[in-house]
Amino acid sequence: MTDGTPPMNSVLRAFDVLNVLWEVNGAGPSEVATQMNIPKSTAHVYLRTLQETGYVVNDGGEYQLSHRFLTTGSRIKHRSSLFQASEAKLQELAMETGELVTLVIEKNGRSVILHIESGNRSLELGIYSGMTTPLHSNATGKAILAHLSSDRADEIIDQGLERRTEETITNEETLRAELKTVREQGYAVDWDQQVKGMGLIGAPIIINGQLKGSAGVVCPTGRIKDETYQHELLQKLEGMVDSITIKYRYGT
């Protein structure tokens, strides 16, 4: 805890239970107990307590995460000024390009997808709002990482550079050189670094001198490697970011 107060182990354990239910897509007390190496009776108490909160439901002895998480996440997203300023513009770009368009923010040193819009030829990658990835492994994350304060960027990089594919940049010197290029040119582009076969172009969203997040267009590697198409996407992406910035500032 940042204020020196020790965490409550029971609260931490409750979230461990939720993580187990997420990972195995529902489980009974025995499986939770096995996964967490705790007595079955203890697992049952946690599950029953979480059921009382409404965040877990009991379906014939199998406990599952409830749709209350969806409600909570949706409320968080719709309260975001960045989302409110971006939603319509993301839809327009997805329709215009046919590609998958994403809105991304940074939380706890990771890239978090705040919202996605799919076009008629979008890659089906299982991407969803709330999905997190390492900042260094994709262009939208790098567009953010390149524009964070040097201290914050150092803090994140020092936590380690996770490898997602063979193409992921895991060398700190190489990454810092690329981030310098991203700052200079105002956008990031890469392919096969987060998912093999996936290309991505991303641009930061900076409003009144403050980094708010980034926006990106996802498409197959073959399309993003086409320099003519890449340039076309970049122009459309930068135009969208400009529109988001104006709407965020003035609510137009």
Rosetta blueprint (number, residue, H / E / L):
1 M L
2 T L
3 D L
4 G L
5 T L
6 P L
7 P L
8 M L
9 N H
10 S H
11 V H
12 L H
13 R H
14 A H
15 F H
16 D H
17 V H
18 L H
19 N H
20 V H
21 L H
22 W H
23 E H
24 V H
25 N L
26 G L
27 A E
28 G L
29 P H
30 S H
31 E H
32 V H
33 A H
34 T H
35 Q H
36 M H
37 N L
38 I L
39 P L
40 K H
41 S H
42 T H
43 A H
44 H H
45 V H
46 Y H
47 L H
48 R H
49 T H
50 L H
51 Q H
52 E H
53 T H
54 G L
55 Y L
56 V E
57 V E
58 N E
59 D E
60 G L
61 G L
62 E E
63 Y E
64 Q E
65 L E
66 S L
67 H L
68 R H
69 F H
70 L H
71 T H
72 T H
73 G H
74 S H
75 R H
76 I H
77 K H
78 H H
79 R L
80 S L
81 S H
82 L H
83 F H
84 Q H
85 A H
86 S H
87 E H
88 A H
89 K H
90 L H
91 Q H
92 E H
93 L H
94 A H
95 M H
96 E H
97 T H
98 G L
99 E L
100 L E
101 V E
102 T E
103 L E
104 V E
105 I E
106 E E
107 K E
108 N L
109 G L
110 R E
111 S E
112 V E
113 I E
114 L E
115 H E
116 I E
117 E E
118 S L
119 G L
120 N L
121 R L
122 S L
123 L L
124 E L
125 L L
126 G L
127 I L
128 Y L
129 S L
130 G L
131 M L
132 T E
133 T E
134 P E
135 L H
136 H H
137 S H
138 N L
139 A H
140 T H
141 G H
142 K H
143 A H
144 I H
145 L H
146 A L
147 H L
148 L L
149 S L
150 S H
151 D H
152 R H
153 A H
154 D H
155 E H
156 I H
157 I H
158 D L
159 Q L
160 G L
161 L L
162 E L
163 R L
164 R L
165 T L
166 E L
167 E L
168 T L
169 I L
170 T L
171 N L
172 E H
173 E H
174 T H
175 L H
176 R H
177 A H
178 E H
179 L H
180 K H
181 T H
182 V H
183 R H
184 E H
185 Q H
186 G L
187 Y L
188 A E
189 V E
190 D E
191 W E
192 D L
193 Q L
194 Q L
195 V L
196 K L
197 G L
198 M E
199 G E
200 L E
201 I E
202 G E
203 A E
204 P E
205 I E
206 I E
207 I E
208 N L
209 G L
210 Q E
211 L E
212 K E
213 G E
214 S E
215 A E
216 G E
217 V E
218 V E
219 C E
220 P E
221 T H
222 G H
223 R H
224 I H
225 K L
226 D L
227 E H
228 T H
229 Y H
230 Q H
231 H H
232 E H
233 L H
234 L H
235 Q H
236 K H
237 L H
238 E H
239 G H
240 M H
241 V H
242 D H
243 S H
244 I H
245 T H
246 I H
247 K H
248 Y H
249 R H
250 Y H
251 G L
252 T L
